[in-house]
Amino acid sequence: MLSPTVTAVEEAERTLAPLLHAFHTEVEEDVHALHDLQAKYAPRVLSILHQTGIAAMTAFKAGLHHTLDAALGSGGGQAVNGLNPFPNALHLPESIADVQRLVGEARRSGRKLRVIGAAHTRPKEAILDDEDKDRVVLVSLKKYRGVTLDPVSGIALVKAGTNLGVDPNVPESTLENSLCFIIDEAGWMLPEVGGIIHQTVGGFLATASAGGSLKYSFHDAVVGYTLVDGNGDVRTLSKDDPDSPLFDAAACCAGLCGVITDIRLQLIPKADVQGVQQTYSAQIQEGCPVNLFGDVDHT
């Protein structure tokens, strides 16, 4: 195997070029087969990466995302097969005004708008349903990212496309612009996160992802958020609002109430976390300290 040098990367790019071209062509022909096409090309790609060195992986990922962006469209609404701006474009808004425009266009054209996060859920089922795949506008907030932190109060205003950690599949995602890194450097932390942190903050919130605790939740830190509703109006909701049921419901609505664009989080001072791992039977009758399955008949 070649050492991971510039030469190895260049060789990987040359070897992968025909694959990327073929992938690009097939995506253009049927964008809704993206999930299947990724599975089709992945083994061949991994074989080439193994032969050319691990550094080539970075080059391939950059090339693949460039190809996907070119095939699926850009923030300007370019789409495949000459259709502009709907139905197959992947839109990349960079502001709340961009999101409002996309919601308005989708509403006027009678199409659904769906936001893609870090694709931690199963994309084939979660994003494109066969019965309405031609009436779906796909939006990624990966270009709408950033964190504003009040160092005194510990309140962080986070753009929804910001990743909790690093998403290795998104070139825009880096350690330095991840939420956890930024607040850690400033001496703050979230009270709860999951065991996987490549998700976007907006996606983690909107899908009701709670974290790794049975007692605490990521949502405990959420004190407010902004969303663009189905009419294209900007709504700012707060935990202290009299209409708190709306705050609770819309926060985990999986997009049904609108597109979450910004989240306000109350952080806590950074601290060391210690844990103890023990192995138990899953049955509470046999000593498991947590009732994982509720009141059921085990006879």
N, C-alpha and C positions, 0 to 999 in steps of 0.2 A: 504494500500500500504506500502511495506517495505521502511524503510529509506534508502537513498543512501549510504550504507556502503560497505565495502569490501565483507561482507557476501552477500549483495544484488547483487553485481557484479558477484560473484562466482555462485550464483544461476541462474542469467541470462545466464551466459556462459553455465552452464549445461543444462538449458532449451532450449537454442538456438542451442546447438550442433547438434541435429538431423535435425533442419531446415537448418543449414549451410551445413551439409553433403548432404541433398537432393538438395539444391541449387547448390552445387558444382557438383553433379552428372549430373544434368540437363544442366548446363552450358557446361560441357564436351561433352555431347551428341549433343548440338547445340549452339555454342557460339554466333551465330547470333540472337538467341532469347533472348539475355541478357536483353534488354529493357522490353520485355514482362514478363520475369521471375522475374525481380525486382518488377514489378507491382503485380505479383501473390503473392510474399512472403511478401511484405511490410505490409499489414494489420495484418498478423499473428505476424510479428516481433513487430509492434507497440503495439499490445495487450500485448505481453510478457513484453515489456519495461514498459508499464503502471503498470503492476503488480509488477515488481521487483525494480522500482526506477529509477530515471533519470540518476544516475551514470552509470547504466548498458548500457546506450546508447553509451558511449565512448568505453566500452569493445566490444560491438557489432560491432561498426564501424571498430575498429581495426581488429576484427575477420573476418568481411566481406571483407575488403580489402586484408587481407592475403589470403582468399579463392579465391578472384578474381585474385590476382597475381599468385597464384598457378595454377588456372585453365587456365588462358589466357597466361601465360608465363612470362618470366623475361627478363632482359636486355641481357641475353645470348642467347635468341631466343628459349627457350623451348616452345613447343606448345602442345595443347591438341590432343588427339587421335593419339599420336605418330608421328605427322607431325612436322618436324623440318627443317628449321625454318619457313616455310610458309605453308598454308596461314593464319592460325588463331592466330598466336602469338601476344601478346601485348608486344612490345619491349620498354625497359626503358633505353635509352641511357644516359650516364653520361658525355659525352664529344662531341665536334664537330666531332672528328674522328669516334666516334660511329655512329653519324648521317650519315656521309659520307659512312660508310660501309653499313648501311641499305639502303641508296638510291642506292648505286651501286648494291647490291643484288637484290633489287626490279627491277631495270632497266634491269639487265641481265635476270631475270626470267619473264619479261613482266608483272609485277604486279604494281598496283597503291599503293602509299604510302600516308597515311593520318594521320595527327597529331591530337590527342585528347587534348583539353585544359581542362577547368573546367566543360565541358558538360553543359554550360549555354544554348546552342542551343539544338534543339531536336535531340538526338543522333541517333534515328532510321532512320531518314531521312538524317541527315548530314553526317553520317559515313558509313553506310552500305546500298548500293543500291542493291536491289534483283538481278538485272541483272549481277552485277559484284562482289558480296560479297565474292566469292571464289578467287578473284584475288586482294584482298586488304591487305596491310600490315599496321597494326595499330601501332602507335607510341605515347607514352606519354612522355613528357619532365619533369615529376614531380620530377625526380632525377637530373635534370639539372637546378639548381636554385642557386641564389646568387646575391649579389649587391656589386659593387665596386664604392665608392663615392669619388669624389674630393671635399674636404671641402671648397676649395677656389673658384673654378669655378662653382660649383654646377652641374657638369656633372656626371651623374650616368650611369655606364655600368651594365646592368641588363640581367641576363640569362633568356631566354624566359619562362622557367618553373616556374619562381618566381610568386607567387600570389600577386595581388595588396593588398589584405587584407588577411583574413583567409578563406580557404576553409574547412568547417567542415567535408567534406567527404573524405579528403585526409590526412592521418596521417602525411605525410611529411610537411604539411603546418601548420605553427605556427604563432602566432602574432609576435614573435621575428624575424622570417625570411621573413616577408612580406615586400614588397617594401614601402608601406605607413608608416609603423611603423619605419623602418630603417631611412628613410629620415626625418621623423618628429623628431626623437631623435637627428638628426644632425642639425636641424634648417632649413630644406628645405621642399618644398611641390611641388606637381604637380599643374599646372595651372587649370586642369580640370580632374575630374573623374566622373564616373556614380554613380547612387544611390545604385548600387550593386557592391561590390569590391572583390568577391571571385574568379574572373576570373584570369587566368594566363596573364602575361604581353604580351607574344607572341600571345596568342589567342585574346586578346583585340585589339591588333594592327592589326593582320592579317584579322580579320573579320570586319574591319572598324568601330569598336565601337567608338563613339565619346565622350560620356559623357552626362551630364545632361543640357548642355547649348545650346541655339539656335545660339549663337554668337561665342563661343569658342569651342575648340576641344582638346582631348587628343593628337591628332596628332601634335598640335602646339608645343608640347614639344619634339617631335622626331627629333633628328638632325642626326641620322645615325643608321644603323643596319647591321647585318651580316646574310647572309642566305646561305644555301647549295642548289645549284640549281639542276635541274633534271639530270645533268651529274655527280653530286657528287662534283662539284667544289665549293670552298668557295669564296663568293663574299661579299665585304664590300662596302656598298652604303652610301653616305652622302648627306645631303640636299644641300651642296655647290658644289656637282659634276656638271660638265657641262651637263651630261646626267641626269638631274633632272627628266624628265618624267618617267624614269625607277625607280627612287627612289620613286616617288609618286605612281606609279602603283603597284610595287611589295610589297609595305608596306601594302596594303589592298587586296591582291590577293587571300585570303582564301586558300593559299597553292599552287596555280597554278604555281607560279614562283619558288617555292622552300620552304624549311623549314627555317623559321626565328629562329635563335639560340641566338642572342644577340642584345640588343637594347640600343642605347645611348640616354639619355634624358637630356635636359636642364631644370633643376629645377629652381624654384623661391624661394626667402626667405619666410620662414613660416610666415603666417599671419592669423589673425582671420577672419572668413567668417561670415557675417551676412546676413540673408535672411528675406524676407517678403512674407507671403503666402496670396494670395487673390483668391477669387472665381469669375469667370466670365462665361458668356455664351460662348460657343465655336464659336459662330458666330461673325465675325468681325463687321457686321452691327449692332450688339447689344452691342458693346462696348469692345469686346475682343481686348487687345492691341497687340496681335500677330496674324498674318494671318496664321492659322494652315493649311488651306486647299487650298490656292492659289486662282487664279482667276477662280471661278466657278459660274455658274448661280444658284442662290438660289431661283429663282421664282418658 
